[in-house]
Structure formats: structure tokens, C-alpha cells
Amino acid sequence: MKSLIPWAVVVALLACLPLLSPPEYFIHLGVTVLLTAVAGTGWAMMGRYGLVSFGHGAFLGIGAYTMALLWNMAGLSPWVGIPIGVALAAGAGVLLGYPCFRLKVIGHYFALVTLAAGEIVRILITALREYTGGSLGMTPDRVPPESAFLAMQFDKTGFWWLALAAWAGGLLAWWLLDRSMSSKALAAISEDEDAAASIGIRVTREKLKVTLISTGLAALAGALTAQYRMYLNPESLAGLGPSLQIVFGAIAGGMYAPLGPTVGAIITIGLDESLRVAFGTDFTGGAPFIYGILLVLFMIYLPRGIVGIFERRRKPAAAPPALGVPVAAK
């Protein structure tokens, strides 16, 4: 538990940031970075074990639209709607993952299955335009200020604290997974499924565990993002676009370190804002194009991401091997 103390101090210091009265624009960027980091942390919890998903936008959309539809159509508070959306997204992740894991759909094939799932959710949201607003999007119903807490319609400072709590929860989930037997089992599975199964590891169950956590975090990020923006659109909360953004952020920052997706989120949001300020609407769609190029470059030249550079420098040099013992290739 002592290793959690520095993290708790960091979270406490960040919680005090609004007390310094920074410009609202910086609070807005901070909220966006934190929520993007939550989704990236969820993705990296699968990706670092070889479960590469190109469809996490599907779970963003399920979480966001479930919350918004329950609020607009049934008057159910987002405080209740968000957990329901997270549960539905996690259930969808399990329904998608179970047949894949049982049939040993792995590698590129698993990535393609998740890519198709993300597009299916985006198309479904667009097709149900009577309820979701289709490609035009939808807006959660607003309430008077006295009901803002029940409707989770806070100002930027309130959402800073909410996003910070979600981010801390994602890091806690990472910490708990790292210290569980599931982490060792998943590492063995990522090396060789058949060998892992032969020593008694329940491959499908372990994969479903991490899938449930990963998709739940993505749905939480999607729902909070929708509530913060007070606007939902299938292009920004489902499908390939947001999925690619999540993948790029996690890989660029470093998907093997807890803070890697957060660093990646800073890069991603910084790139988005830089393009918006520099080009306005003249370079619409430019960000995904740049994400794609940078993603290829990172995967080739910096597979462990930016945080991986510092981790490698911190590790002490290995002792030289005894004479006659070959050095394993790295």
C-alpha cells in the first residue's frame, strides 16, 4: 500500500489546482486530457497483453448514449445512468470477446473483429436517429441551476474533480491488476496460449477479466465526456475516429506504464488543439491522418512509447554474463 502514497499525493495536489484560479481554457484542456487518459488506460490494460483493439470507440458510444438516452427519455439521473452504461459496455465487451477467445481469434484477426464492432455501433447510432439524433447528434436535456447536481451538469471546476476521480480510479485498477495473479497469467498467455493452458491457466476467463475492466473504463470515459460536452455525436464517440485516437495516445505515451496513456493523452489533445488553432476548419480530418502516420512511426521506432524511454534509462545495466553463457537477444 505504501506505493500508493505518492499517487495519492499527486491526486490531492491536482485536486487543488482550481483553487489557483487558472484560466477556464486550461481547466477545459485538463478535463479533456484526463478523460482521454481514462479511455487510454483502459485500452492499454488489454493492449500490453497482446489484445489489440481497434474498436474501443464502440464502448465509448455505448456508455455515452446509454447515459444520455436514460436521462432524456426516462429522467434517470446520470449518476445512475453512467454505471448502467458502463455495465452494458462491459457486457458488450464480454459478448464480443467470449467467442473470439474460445475460438482463438488472436492478433490481427482480433483487431479486425473489434474494428468491425466499432463501426457497427456507429452505424447503429446513426440509424436510430429518432432517438439518438443520428449524424446530427443529440443534446442531454438541461436543468435549472438548483438541479445541476442531480443532472451532473457542473461547471468546468466540478468536472475537473469528477474527471480526476475517474482518472485516479483507472490508475487504481491498473495497480490492482499489476499486483494480481491475473497479471502473471495474462503475461504467460500473451507469450503462448497453449503453453499457458497446459499449466492450468484458464485462458478465456483471464482474457474476459481484463476485457471487462478495459471496456468499462472506456465506457466511463465516453459517458463523462458526453456529459461534459453536453453533446453526443457518433463520429466523435463511436467508430474508427475515437478508436484510433485512443490507440495512438496509448502507444505514443507508452502502454506498458501506468502514466503512459496520460502522456499520450497530453500529446493527442495538444495536437488537436494545435491543428484547430493553426488551421481552424480548413484542415478537417487532418488529426486522424496525422495520428495514423505518427502511430506507424511510434510502432517502428519507439514501440514502448515516450514513457518507455525514461523507464529504460532508470533501469540499471545488467551484470555481464559468465564466460561461455550466450546473451539472449533483446
Secondary structure, DSSP 8 states (H G I E B T S, - for coil): -TTHHHHHHHHHHHHTGGGG---HHHHHHHHHHHHHHHHHHHHHHHHTTT---S-HHHHHHHHHHHHHHHHHHH---HHHHHHHHHHHHHHHHHHHHHHHHHTT--HHHHHHHHHHHHHHHHHHHHH-HHHH-GGG-B------GGGTTTTT---HHHHHHHHHHHHHHHHHHHHHHHTSHHHHHHHHHHH-HHHHHHTT--HHHHHHHHHHHHHHHHHHHHHHHHHHHT-B-HHHHSSHHHHHHHHHHHHHH-TTSTTHHHHHHHHHHHHHHHHHHHHTTTTTTHHHHHHHHHHHHHHHH-TTHHHHHHHHHHS-------TT------
